[in-house]
Amino acid sequence: MEEVIAADVAANLASVRSRIEAAARAAGRPSGEVALVAVSKTHPAAGVRAALACGQRLFGENRVQEALEKYPDLRLEFPDLKLHLIGPLQTNKIREAVAHFDVIETVDRPRLAEALAREMERCGRRPTCLIEVNTGEEPQKAGAAPAAADAFIADCRDRLGLPVAGLMCIPPAEDEPALHFALLREIARRNGLAVLSMGMSADYEIAIRFGATHVRVGTAVFGSRGGPVQA
C-alpha cells in the first residue's frame, strides 16, 4: 500500500510542479518565486514521507495536535523540513504552535497576536507570521476584515514586534477568486509585505497570476481527504 501511495504522490507532485512552472511563466515570473506548500492535513505520515522522497520540504497542517502526531519523527529524518500552520490557532495551543511550526499563517485577531508575542518573548523562538485577511468578510470565517487589515498589521509589527512577513486568504468558495487575490495583493503592496499565501488546489494557477508567493495545495498532491491518493 505504501508503494502505491508513494507512486501516486510522486506523479501528483510532478504534475503540480509542472503546472506551477507553467503558470509562473505565463505571468512573466520565475517559477522559483512560487513555493508549494503541500497540505497534508488528514493524510498519513506515509504520504508525507513519499513527498519528502520527491524533494518536497514545505508542508502545511491545519491542526496543531495532528502536526505533533505526524511530524516530530519525520523532522529527525529530514531536518530541513518546514512546517506551516494554515488552520485556526486557539490561544491554548500557542506554546506548541510556536515550538513546532516554522510559519504561522493564521494570525487573525488582536488577542491571538498578543499571546503570540508573549510566547515568542518567553521562549525566544520566532516563527514567521502571516496575517489572515477575511477578504470575503464571511461571518463564519476567521481573519481581519479588509478595512481593518492595515491597522492590525501595523499593531502586530510596531507595537507587538511580531515577525510579520505577509498575508494569507481563503476566498469564498462561490466567488471569483481573482477578485480576492487582487485585494490581498493590494493590501500587501501598501504595507510593504512580500509574502502572499493564496491559492489552493482549485485555483492556485489564478493565484500565481496575481502574485502568490506560496500556494497551499493538498488534494492535488495527496488526493481527497481520507480517500485514495489520486491526481
KABELHU-V129436 format. One record per residue. N is the residue number from 1. RES is the residue in one letter. PSI is psi in whole degrees, 0 to 359 (NA if undefined). OMEGA is omega as a letter, one per 40 degrees, with the letter a starting at -180 (999 if undefined). Layout:
n->(N	N)
res->(RES	RES)
psi->(PSI	PSI)
omega->(OMEGA	OMEGA)
This chain:
n->(1	2	3	4	5	6	7	8	9	10	11	12	13	14	15	16	17	18	19	20	21	22	23	24	25	26	27	28	29	30	31	32	33	34	35	36	37	38	39	40	41	42	43	44	45	46	47	48	49	50	51	52	53	54	55	56	57	58	59	60	61	62	63	64	65	66	67	68	69	70	71	72	73	74	75	76	77	78	79	80	81	82	83	84	85	86	87	88	89	90	91	92	93	94	95	96	97	98	99	100	101	102	103	104	105	106	107	108	109	110	111	112	113	114	115	116	117	118	119	120	121	122	123	124	125	126	127	128	129	130	131	132	133	134	135	136	137	138	139	140	141	142	143	144	145	146	147	148	149	150	151	152	153	154	155	156	157	158	159	160	161	162	163	164	165	166	167	168	169	170	171	172	173	174	175	176	177	178	179	180	181	182	183	184	185	186	187	188	189	190	191	192	193	194	195	196	197	198	199	200	201	202	203	204	205	206	207	208	209	210	211	212	213	214	215	216	217	218	219	220	221	222	223	224	225	226	227	228	229	230	231)
res->(M	E	E	V	I	A	A	D	V	A	A	N	L	A	S	V	R	S	R	I	E	A	A	A	R	A	A	G	R	P	S	G	E	V	A	L	V	A	V	S	K	T	H	P	A	A	G	V	R	A	A	L	A	C	G	Q	R	L	F	G	E	N	R	V	Q	E	A	L	E	K	Y	P	D	L	R	L	E	F	P	D	L	K	L	H	L	I	G	P	L	Q	T	N	K	I	R	E	A	V	A	H	F	D	V	I	E	T	V	D	R	P	R	L	A	E	A	L	A	R	E	M	E	R	C	G	R	R	P	T	C	L	I	E	V	N	T	G	E	E	P	Q	K	A	G	A	A	P	A	A	A	D	A	F	I	A	D	C	R	D	R	L	G	L	P	V	A	G	L	M	C	I	P	P	A	E	D	E	P	A	L	H	F	A	L	L	R	E	I	A	R	R	N	G	L	A	V	L	S	M	G	M	S	A	D	Y	E	I	A	I	R	F	G	A	T	H	V	R	V	G	T	A	V	F	G	S	R	G	G	P	V	Q	A)
psi->(317	328	322	315	314	317	318	316	319	316	318	317	317	320	314	316	320	320	325	314	317	319	319	317	318	332	2	28	147	139	334	349	347	117	137	119	108	114	110	12	137	358	147	167	333	322	320	316	322	319	320	322	337	9	358	132	354	121	155	139	146	328	135	314	319	320	320	331	335	323	334	315	322	324	327	323	327	79	345	6	139	137	127	135	119	3	172	142	121	148	333	357	9	318	314	321	314	325	329	343	148	332	133	109	356	46	110	356	154	318	318	316	318	319	323	317	318	317	320	321	321	313	343	358	136	79	146	142	141	142	125	127	128	79	333	0	45	126	334	355	151	171	150	141	146	321	337	357	317	314	321	318	313	319	316	319	312	314	316	341	26	147	72	122	342	201	158	157	160	101	155	139	329	355	161	116	333	324	321	322	321	320	314	319	320	319	318	319	313	348	6	35	135	337	130	107	103	147	129	194	323	343	18	333	324	317	321	322	331	15	12	134	339	131	138	103	119	296	318	344	309	353	180	151	126	359	184	151	127	159	NA)
omega->(i	i	i	i	a	a	a	i	i	i	a	i	i	i	a	i	i	i	i	i	a	i	i	i	i	i	a	a	i	a	i	i	a	i	i	i	a	a	a	a	a	i	a	i	i	i	i	i	i	i	i	i	i	i	i	a	a	a	i	i	a	a	a	a	i	i	a	i	a	a	a	i	i	i	i	i	a	a	i	i	i	a	i	i	a	i	a	a	i	a	i	i	a	a	i	a	a	a	a	a	i	i	i	a	a	i	a	a	a	a	i	a	i	i	i	i	i	a	i	i	a	a	i	i	a	i	i	a	i	i	i	i	i	a	i	a	i	a	a	a	i	i	i	i	a	a	a	a	a	a	i	i	a	i	a	a	a	a	a	i	i	i	a	a	a	a	i	i	i	a	i	a	a	a	i	a	a	a	a	i	i	i	a	i	a	i	i	a	a	i	i	a	a	a	i	i	a	a	i	a	a	a	a	i	i	a	i	i	a	i	i	i	i	i	a	a	i	a	a	i	a	a	a	a	i	i	a	i	a	a	999)
